[in-house]
Amino acid sequence: MSDSRRNNIFEVLDELIFHLNTTRSMFTFLIVSSFILAPLAIIVAAVFAFNPRFLPFILARVPGVATIVIAFIVIVVVLASVWLAIGIKERAFFSAWNTRFSRFISLKERIDRELEEGESNEEKEPKSKRDED
């Protein structure tokens, strides 16, 4: 594999990793919203479902609408539970990601410094000495 192609692959991977790190803030917003909105939706659904006057009143007055309301409450609880589970899972992932990304940055900087030092040392060596190696 040529050096330019290898450099291009590493550059693409670096760009991808940095892009993921910048989109991390968007994912953090989604995670926080799952921790706030999902429990809130579950609580509101529980208040409507377990209110002793709400469902009997709707069932007595408009049974067709009551069926739709019950289905809506069930769907809200299921989706909010899934959203909360995803938020918890992604929070754990991004917590580990922050550690790995910090380690990646420090290793990348160290390797870049070593490569720059190696290139500057090669430029300082006389041409005849490089030819002998």
RODO-2510 file (C-alpha; in nm, 4 decimals, decimal comma):
residues 133
     n   res          X          Y          Z
     1     m     0,0000     0,0000     0,0000
     2     s     0,1420     0,3383    -0,0922
     3     d     0,2221     0,5972     0,1730
     4     s    -0,0178     0,8526     0,0227
     5     r    -0,3049     0,6027     0,0273
     6     r    -0,2243     0,5038     0,3861
     7     n    -0,2142     0,8720     0,4844
     8     n    -0,5484     0,9266     0,3124
     9     i    -0,7042     0,6370     0,5031
    10     f    -0,5718     0,7718     0,8313
    11     e    -0,6941     1,1208     0,7445
    12     v    -1,0415     0,9870     0,6634
    13     l    -1,0518     0,7937     0,9908
    14     d    -0,9357     1,1010     1,1816
    15     e    -1,2058     1,3128     1,0176
    16     l    -1,4691     1,0502     1,0990
    17     i    -1,3629     1,0317     1,4639
    18     f    -1,3587     1,4117     1,4987
    19     h    -1,6997     1,4339     1,3296
    20     l    -1,8410     1,1799     1,5742
    21     n    -1,7007     1,3822     1,8595
    22     t    -1,8646     1,7017     1,7331
    23     t    -2,2017     1,5288     1,6896
    24     r    -2,1657     1,4058     2,0459
    25     s    -2,3230     1,7320     2,1642
    26     m    -2,6351     1,6590     1,9601
    27     f    -2,6530     1,3105     2,1072
    28     t    -2,6061     1,4561     2,4542
    29     f    -2,9091     1,6774     2,3927
    30     l    -3,1116     1,3747     2,2811
    31     i    -3,0000     1,1778     2,5865
    32     v    -3,0943     1,4601     2,8229
    33     s    -3,4323     1,4957     2,6527
    34     s    -3,4920     1,1229     2,6988
    35     f    -3,4188     1,1584     3,0708
    36     i    -3,6676     1,4455     3,1000
    37     l    -3,9416     1,3837     2,8437
    38     a    -3,9774     1,0064     2,8730
    39     p    -4,0456     0,9996     3,2496
    40     l    -4,2698     1,3044     3,2112
    41     a    -4,4738     1,1275     2,9407
    42     i    -4,5005     0,8150     3,1549
    43     i    -4,6159     1,0182     3,4556
    44     v    -4,8787     1,2067     3,2536
    45     a    -5,0016     0,8820     3,0981
    46     a    -5,0208     0,7215     3,4437
    47     v    -5,2203     1,0187     3,5778
    48     f    -5,4741     0,9828     3,2969
    49     a    -5,4841     0,6023     3,3162
    50     f    -5,5214     0,5769     3,6929
    51     n    -5,7439     0,8791     3,7546
    52     p    -6,0641     0,7356     3,9009
    53     r    -6,2856     0,9865     3,7151
    54     f    -6,1169     1,0324     3,3756
    55     l    -6,1477     0,6926     3,2040
    56     p    -6,4918     0,5997     3,3496
    57     f    -6,6238     0,9408     3,2414
    58     i    -6,4961     0,9002     2,8854
    59     l    -6,6107     0,5364     2,8679
    60     a    -6,9624     0,6354     2,9736
    61     r    -6,9900     0,9395     2,7446
    62     v    -6,7923     0,8466     2,4324
    63     p    -6,6797     0,4816     2,4247
    64     g    -6,5116     0,5117     2,0819
    65     v    -6,2945     0,7990     2,1979
    66     a    -6,2104     0,6143     2,5200
    67     t    -6,0675     0,3261     2,3180
    68     i    -5,8502     0,5681     2,1224
    69     v    -5,7357     0,7398     2,4447
    70     i    -5,6443     0,4063     2,6038
    71     a    -5,4515     0,3016     2,2906
    72     f    -5,2770     0,6398     2,2902
    73     i    -5,1780     0,6019     2,6568
    74     v    -5,0381     0,2532     2,5927
    75     i    -4,8408     0,3741     2,2886
    76     v    -4,7024     0,6724     2,4825
    77     v    -4,5885     0,4505     2,7701
    78     v    -4,4232     0,1982     2,5364
    79     l    -4,2454     0,4624     2,3263
    80     a    -4,1373     0,6624     2,6318
    81     s    -3,9972     0,3466     2,7915
    82     v    -3,8034     0,2625     2,4753
    83     w    -3,6755     0,6221     2,4505
    84     l    -3,5631     0,6115     2,8138
    85     a    -3,3866     0,2760     2,7643
    86     i    -3,2075     0,4110     2,4561
    87     g    -3,1057     0,7235     2,6496
    88     i    -2,9582     0,5155     2,9318
    89     k    -2,7710     0,2915     2,6868
    90     e    -2,6323     0,5847     2,4868
    91     r    -2,5314     0,7697     2,8041
    92     a    -2,3164     0,4722     2,9012
    93     f    -2,1639     0,4605     2,5510
    94     f    -2,0784     0,8307     2,5381
    95     s    -1,9358     0,8215     2,8874
    96     a    -1,6878     0,5580     2,7683
    97     w    -1,6441     0,7467     2,4386
    98     n    -1,5189     1,0589     2,6175
    99     t    -1,2427     0,8567     2,7835
   100     r    -1,1442     0,6800     2,4617
   101     f    -1,1519     1,0035     2,2596
   102     s    -0,9247     1,1801     2,5101
   103     r    -0,6813     0,8890     2,4906
   104     f    -0,7013     0,8955     2,1090
   105     i    -0,6204     1,2684     2,0980
   106     s    -0,3200     1,2325     2,3284
   107     l    -0,1841     0,9361     2,1301
   108     k    -0,2409     1,1168     1,7997
   109     e    -0,0565     1,4255     1,9233
   110     r     0,2327     1,2120     2,0496
   111     i     0,2588     1,0223     1,7202
   112     d     0,2396     1,3473     1,5206
   113     r     0,5228     1,4942     1,7313
   114     e     0,7339     1,1807     1,6859
   115     l     0,6752     1,1829     1,3108
   116     e     0,7668     1,5513     1,2872
   117     e     1,0820     1,4896     1,4912
   118     g     1,1700     1,1927     1,2686
   119     e     1,1233     1,3985     0,9520
   120     s     1,3291     1,6858     1,0888
   121     n     1,6071     1,4435     1,1919
   122     e     1,6103     1,2909     0,8418
   123     e     1,6449     1,6371     0,6882
   124     k     1,9388     1,7153     0,9164
   125     e     2,1294     1,3934     0,8315
   126     p     2,3745     1,4230     0,5447
   127     k     2,2565     1,2605     0,2246
   128     s     2,5496     1,0187     0,2124
   129     k     2,4647     0,8790     0,5586
   130     r     2,0995     0,8165     0,4556
   131     d     2,2173     0,6381     0,1421
   132     e     2,4309     0,3995     0,3479
   133     d     2,1313     0,2811     0,5540
***
